[in-house]
Amino acid sequence: MSRTPQPPLTDGDLSLEPTSGQGSTVGEFIGFSVTRDGDRIGTLAFRHEDRGVLSVRWNVGAEALGLAIRVLRMAVTHAFTTLGAHRLEARVPVDRTDDIRAASICGLRREGIIRTAGDAADRVLLARLVDDASLNSRDAFIAILNAGLPTKRTIGQGVWRDSAGRVLLCELTYKQEWDLPGGVIEVGEAPAAGLVRELQEELGVTVDIQGLLTVNWLPAWRGWDDACVFVFDLGVADDDIITRMTLQETEIKNVHWCDARTLHERATAATTELLDALAEAPLPPYREAPRFPE
């Protein structure tokens, strides 16, 4: 990267005037004063995080979204065309929502949350690569939205009965209560396909899905985020199915056919509530589980 001092970067009445640093040593800062019509209104600095990787931080005052966007557009161009970066990062406190939005508008994609100890705010990690799609393109618009839009955890579970009408529950390694077979659906995976995969991985069996019983929304509980559970009917199993299972020992301790009494003694509150409702009448296509005590 160049060590030659750079002239101010300008955008109409707005300028970034170099104040310190032009080297490329890891940990070194390159600072700018942000001025408008000659008056200093803020600061911006790059930091060399690694070879070809820069981070950027800025301060142009609260509720200054338009200014932040203009400043960052100049910074992004400078980082890639003059400083030779192949990756530009920003680590913005989660409560600085305007700055997070400004970074997204300037093409930095949200990549995750950096947790912070103590009372300091966690930080949103955003980044742009030198070969990311042009900001004016459809691909860039979709990628930025995909990176920043909320996501909802999706789970697939199956209601599997034996010839006596008992329900299969899994005894898990990571919680005391028993639960229906299934698991979290992967990104880009259909819920039904995800349930089939989970049972192949965890129980060593292949199931035939008979249909969807309901989509059951679960509120946040015991530290788990909320989730949408696709509950499928797996029909009636062969009487010897358990003897043919190969359990994934890291997650499944055992499996059990459970009557109503055992269900109420052993199952999670959400599973008990769901199966009680199913026993009374067909479930609606969508339902919301109640909030359970912690």
C-alpha positions as CSV (number, residue, x, y, z in Angstrom):
1,M,0.0,0.0,0.0
2,S,1.2,3.5,-0.8
3,R,3.1,5.6,1.8
4,T,2.7,8.8,-0.3
5,P,0.7,11.5,1.5
6,Q,-2.7,11.9,-0.1
7,P,-4.5,15.1,-0.9
8,P,-7.9,15.8,0.7
9,L,-10.8,13.7,-0.6
10,T,-13.7,15.9,-1.6
11,D,-17.4,15.6,-2.4
12,G,-18.8,19.1,-3.0
13,D,-18.7,21.0,0.3
14,L,-17.5,17.9,2.2
15,S,-13.8,17.0,2.6
16,L,-11.7,14.3,4.2
17,E,-8.4,16.0,5.1
18,P,-5.5,13.6,6.1
19,T,-4.2,14.1,9.6
20,S,-2.0,11.2,10.4
21,G,-0.4,8.0,9.1
22,Q,0.1,6.7,5.6
23,G,1.8,3.4,6.2
24,S,0.7,-0.2,6.0
25,T,1.9,-1.7,9.3
26,V,-0.7,-3.9,11.0
27,G,-2.2,-1.8,13.8
28,E,-1.4,1.5,12.2
29,F,-4.1,4.2,11.8
30,I,-4.6,6.5,8.8
31,G,-6.6,9.5,10.1
32,F,-8.8,12.2,8.5
33,S,-10.6,15.3,9.6
34,V,-14.1,15.6,8.2
35,T,-14.8,19.2,7.2
36,R,-17.8,20.9,5.5
37,D,-17.2,24.3,4.0
38,G,-13.9,24.5,5.9
39,D,-15.4,23.7,9.3
40,R,-14.4,20.6,11.1
41,I,-17.5,18.4,11.8
42,G,-16.0,15.0,12.6
43,T,-13.3,12.4,12.1
44,L,-12.6,9.2,10.2
45,A,-9.8,6.7,10.5
46,F,-8.7,3.5,8.8
47,R,-6.8,0.8,10.8
48,H,-4.7,-1.9,9.2
49,E,-6.0,-5.1,10.6
50,D,-4.1,-7.5,8.3
51,R,-2.5,-7.6,4.9
52,G,-5.0,-6.0,2.6
53,V,-7.6,-5.7,5.4
54,L,-8.7,-2.3,6.7
55,S,-11.2,-1.3,9.3
56,V,-12.9,2.1,9.3
57,R,-14.4,4.1,12.1
58,W,-16.0,7.5,11.9
59,N,-17.8,10.1,13.9
60,V,-19.9,12.9,12.3
61,G,-22.3,13.3,15.1
62,A,-25.6,11.7,16.1
63,E,-28.6,11.8,13.7
64,A,-26.3,12.6,10.7
65,L,-27.2,9.8,8.4
66,G,-26.8,11.8,5.2
67,L,-23.4,13.0,6.2
68,A,-22.2,9.6,7.3
69,I,-23.3,8.1,3.9
70,R,-21.3,10.8,2.0
71,V,-18.3,10.3,4.2
72,L,-18.3,6.6,3.9
73,R,-18.7,6.6,0.1
74,M,-15.5,8.5,-0.1
75,A,-13.9,6.2,2.4
76,V,-14.9,3.0,0.6
77,T,-13.5,4.3,-2.7
78,H,-10.3,5.5,-1.1
79,A,-9.8,2.2,0.7
80,F,-10.0,0.1,-2.5
81,T,-8.6,2.4,-5.2
82,T,-5.8,4.2,-3.3
83,L,-5.0,2.2,-0.2
84,G,-5.2,-1.2,-2.0
85,A,-7.4,-3.0,0.4
86,H,-9.2,-6.1,-0.6
87,R,-11.5,-6.1,2.5
88,L,-13.0,-3.1,4.4
89,E,-14.6,-3.7,7.8
90,A,-16.7,-1.6,10.2
91,R,-17.4,-2.5,13.8
92,V,-20.3,-0.3,14.8
93,P,-22.0,-0.3,18.3
94,V,-25.4,-1.9,18.0
95,D,-27.1,1.3,19.4
96,R,-25.7,3.5,16.6
97,T,-28.4,2.5,14.2
98,D,-27.9,5.4,11.8
99,D,-24.2,4.5,11.3
100,I,-25.1,0.8,10.8
101,R,-27.6,1.9,8.1
102,A,-25.1,4.2,6.5
103,A,-22.6,1.4,6.3
104,S,-25.2,-0.8,4.6
105,I,-26.1,1.8,2.1
106,C,-22.4,2.2,1.2
107,G,-22.2,-1.5,0.4
108,L,-20.9,-3.0,3.7
109,R,-22.7,-6.3,4.4
110,R,-23.7,-7.3,7.9
111,E,-21.7,-10.4,8.9
112,G,-22.5,-10.8,12.6
113,I,-22.3,-9.5,16.1
114,I,-19.0,-9.0,18.0
115,R,-19.8,-9.5,21.7
116,T,-18.3,-7.1,24.3
117,A,-17.7,-7.7,27.9
118,G,-19.1,-5.5,30.6
119,D,-21.5,-2.6,30.0
120,A,-20.1,-1.6,26.5
121,A,-22.4,-2.1,23.6
122,D,-21.9,-5.1,21.4
123,R,-20.8,-4.3,17.9
124,V,-22.2,-5.1,14.5
125,L,-19.5,-6.4,12.1
126,L,-20.0,-5.2,8.5
127,A,-17.7,-5.6,5.6
128,R,-17.2,-5.0,1.9
129,L,-14.9,-6.8,-0.5
130,V,-13.1,-5.2,-3.4
131,D,-14.8,-7.6,-5.8
132,D,-18.4,-7.3,-4.4
133,A,-21.0,-6.4,-6.9
134,S,-21.4,-2.8,-7.9
135,L,-23.6,-0.8,-5.5
136,N,-26.0,0.1,-8.3
137,S,-26.6,-3.5,-9.3
138,R,-29.5,-5.8,-8.5
139,D,-27.0,-8.4,-7.1
140,A,-25.6,-5.9,-4.6
141,F,-29.1,-4.8,-3.5
142,I,-30.2,-8.4,-2.8
143,A,-26.9,-9.3,-1.1
144,I,-27.1,-6.4,1.3
145,L,-30.7,-7.0,2.2
146,N,-30.1,-10.7,2.7
147,A,-27.2,-9.9,5.0
148,G,-29.2,-7.4,7.1
149,L,-32.8,-8.7,7.2
150,P,-34.0,-10.5,10.3
151,T,-34.0,-14.3,10.3
152,K,-36.3,-16.7,12.1
153,R,-35.1,-20.0,13.4
154,T,-37.0,-22.9,11.8
155,I,-37.3,-26.4,13.4
156,G,-38.8,-29.6,11.9
157,Q,-40.4,-32.1,14.3
158,G,-42.3,-35.3,13.7
159,V,-45.2,-36.9,15.5
160,W,-44.5,-40.7,15.2
161,R,-46.8,-43.2,16.8
162,D,-46.7,-46.9,17.4
163,S,-49.6,-49.4,16.9
164,A,-50.8,-48.7,20.5
165,G,-51.0,-44.9,19.8
166,R,-48.0,-44.0,21.9
167,V,-45.8,-41.1,20.7
168,L,-42.0,-41.4,20.1
169,L,-40.0,-39.0,22.3
170,C,-36.2,-38.5,22.3
171,E,-34.2,-38.4,25.5
172,L,-31.6,-35.7,24.8
173,T,-28.1,-35.1,26.0
174,Y,-28.4,-31.4,26.4
175,K,-31.6,-31.0,28.3
176,Q,-33.6,-32.9,30.9
177,E,-37.0,-32.9,29.2
178,W,-37.8,-35.3,26.4
179,D,-38.8,-34.0,23.0
180,L,-40.2,-34.9,19.6
181,P,-37.7,-36.2,17.1
182,G,-36.3,-33.5,14.7
183,G,-34.1,-30.5,14.8
184,V,-33.1,-27.2,13.3
185,I,-33.5,-26.7,9.6
186,E,-30.4,-25.6,7.7
187,V,-30.2,-22.4,5.6
188,G,-31.8,-23.1,2.2
189,E,-33.2,-26.4,3.3
190,A,-37.0,-27.2,3.1
191,P,-38.5,-28.0,6.5
192,A,-39.7,-31.5,5.4
193,A,-36.3,-32.4,3.9
194,G,-34.6,-31.1,7.0
195,L,-36.7,-33.4,9.3
196,V,-35.9,-36.4,7.1
197,R,-32.2,-35.5,7.3
198,E,-32.3,-35.0,11.1
199,L,-33.9,-38.4,11.7
200,Q,-31.3,-40.0,9.4
201,E,-28.5,-38.4,11.3
202,E,-29.8,-38.7,14.8
203,L,-31.8,-42.0,14.7
204,G,-30.4,-43.7,11.7
205,V,-33.8,-44.2,10.1
206,T,-35.6,-42.9,7.0
207,V,-39.1,-41.6,7.5
208,D,-42.0,-41.0,5.1
209,I,-43.7,-37.7,5.9
210,Q,-47.5,-38.1,5.8
211,G,-48.3,-34.4,5.9
212,L,-48.1,-31.1,7.9
213,L,-50.0,-31.0,11.2
214,T,-49.3,-27.4,12.0
215,V,-46.7,-24.6,12.1
216,N,-46.2,-23.9,15.9
217,W,-44.6,-20.6,16.9
218,L,-42.6,-20.9,20.1
219,P,-41.8,-17.8,22.1
220,A,-38.3,-17.3,23.5
221,W,-37.7,-19.7,26.4
222,R,-34.8,-20.4,28.8
223,G,-32.3,-18.5,26.7
224,W,-33.4,-19.9,23.4
225,D,-34.6,-17.5,20.8
226,D,-38.1,-17.8,19.4
227,A,-38.7,-20.2,16.6
228,C,-41.2,-21.6,14.1
229,V,-41.7,-25.3,14.4
230,F,-43.0,-27.3,11.4
231,V,-44.8,-30.2,13.0
232,F,-45.2,-33.2,10.5
233,D,-47.2,-36.4,10.8
234,L,-44.9,-39.4,10.5
235,G,-47.8,-41.9,10.7
236,V,-47.5,-45.3,12.5
237,A,-44.1,-46.9,12.8
238,D,-43.3,-50.6,12.6
239,D,-43.3,-52.2,16.0
240,D,-39.6,-53.0,15.8
241,I,-38.4,-49.6,14.6
242,I,-36.6,-48.7,17.8
243,T,-34.5,-51.9,17.6
244,R,-33.3,-50.8,14.1
245,M,-32.3,-47.3,15.2
246,T,-28.7,-46.1,15.4
247,L,-28.6,-43.2,17.8
248,Q,-26.3,-40.3,17.5
249,E,-24.7,-40.4,20.9
250,T,-23.7,-36.8,21.1
251,E,-27.3,-35.7,21.0
252,I,-29.7,-38.7,21.7
253,K,-29.4,-40.7,24.9
254,N,-32.4,-42.9,24.2
255,V,-35.8,-43.0,22.6
256,H,-39.1,-43.9,24.2
257,W,-42.7,-44.7,23.2
258,C,-44.8,-42.5,25.6
259,D,-48.4,-42.7,26.7
260,A,-50.2,-39.6,28.0
261,R,-49.0,-40.1,31.5
262,T,-45.3,-40.4,30.5
263,L,-45.7,-37.5,28.2
264,H,-46.8,-35.2,31.0
265,E,-44.0,-36.5,33.3
266,R,-41.1,-36.2,30.8
267,A,-41.8,-34.0,27.8
268,T,-41.0,-30.3,27.4
269,A,-43.9,-28.0,28.2
270,A,-44.2,-27.0,24.6
271,T,-44.4,-30.6,23.4
272,T,-46.9,-31.5,26.1
273,E,-49.1,-28.5,25.2
274,L,-48.9,-29.3,21.5
275,L,-49.8,-33.0,21.8
276,D,-52.6,-32.3,24.3
277,A,-54.1,-29.9,21.8
278,L,-53.7,-32.4,19.0
279,A,-55.5,-35.1,21.1
280,E,-58.5,-32.8,21.4
281,A,-59.0,-31.8,17.8
282,P,-57.1,-31.3,14.5
283,L,-54.7,-28.4,14.8
284,P,-55.0,-25.2,12.8
285,P,-52.5,-24.7,10.0
286,Y,-50.8,-22.1,12.2
287,R,-50.8,-21.7,16.0
288,E,-48.9,-19.9,18.7
289,A,-47.7,-21.8,21.8
290,P,-48.2,-20.0,25.1
291,R,-45.3,-18.5,27.0
292,F,-44.1,-21.0,29.5
293,P,-42.5,-20.3,32.9
294,E,-38.7,-20.2,32.9
